[in-house]
Amino acid sequence: MNKIDQISQKNKINNLKNKFPKSIFISALNQLRIDQLSSKIIEVMDDNLEELNLTFSYNEPKEIAIAQEGVSVLERNYNNDHVELKVKGTRKKIGQLLTLLDKKKTSN
């Protein structure tokens, strides 16, 4: 809820908090509680994201490429005989990725 700075009576604010318990009361004009709003937005967005650790041999270039499509690559570790990826994406994308990689492994 924005424009909280325009409400001078504390009981009105308390009534609004009771009526809308999940709301964040801010004042964009006065920059009040903007940090709480930002944190809540990030929290809600992160609720739909998953991280996944994957390991591929260098003989799997297509799989390595597929694993990096449509996700954020958080880490890449190159080793002598394999690469390790840590990716982050939506639950839907991670599920699609796991299904696709599983199909490729079973078809080889």
N, C-alpha and C positions, 0 to 999 in steps of 0.2 A: 504494500500500500504506500503510495507516494503522497506527498504534501502533508506529512504528519506534523510538520512545523506550523500548520495553520489551525491545528486543534489545540486550544489552550486549556481545556478542562481534562484533567487526568482521568476522571471517571469515564469520559467518552472514549479515551484511548483504551482503557481497560475493557470496556464493553466491546469495542472492535476486536481486541485481542481474544476475548472469549468467543465472539461470533466467528472469527477467522483465525483459529489457533495455528495454522500452518503458515500464515502470512508473515512477511517481514515488513516492518514499518520503517519507512525511509523518508528522507527529505533530499531530493536531488539538488534542490536549490542550495541547501546548507551542507550538503555532502554528509548527512547523518546516516550512519549504518550502511553505507554503500559497500563497505568491505564485507559485511554479513550477507548482503545480496549477492555479491560476486562469489563468495564461498558456497552459497546455496546453489547457485547456477552450476558451478563446477561439480558439486556433489551430485546433483541430479544427472548431469551429463555422464559422469563417471559410473553411475549406477548401471548404465547400459553398455559399459565397456568391459572387455576381458583382456587379460594378458596371456600369451602363449609362448612357451619355449620350444623351439624346433631345432633339430640337428640334421644336417644334410652332408652327404659326401660331395666332393667336387665333381663327381660323375653324374650329378643330378641338377644340371643347370636350369632346366625347365621348372623343376620343383622349387628351386631357390627363387626364381623369378616370380612364380605364382604366389609363393608365400609372402612376398613383399607388396603385392598388388592390393590396393584399397585398405591398407592398414598403416599404422605408424610403426616404423622400425625403431625400437627403443635402444637396442644393442645389436652389434654385429661382432662376433669374435671369430677370427680366422685362425685355424689350427693347421697342423701339418696335413691331415687327411680329411678334415671336415670343417664346416662352418656352422656356428651356432647363432641362431637368431632369436631375439626376444621381440615379439610384435604385440601391438595393442590395437584392438578394433571393436566394432560393435559385436554383440553376441551373435547376431545373424551372420555377419561376415566371418567371424571365427568358426562358426559351425559349417558354413559353406567351404571354408578353407580346409578344415579337417576332413570333410566328406570328399572333396576333390583330391586331396593328397592321398587319402586312403584308397580311393578308386585307382589312382595311378600306381600305387604300390601293389595292389592286388592284380592289376592287369600286366605287370612286368614279370 
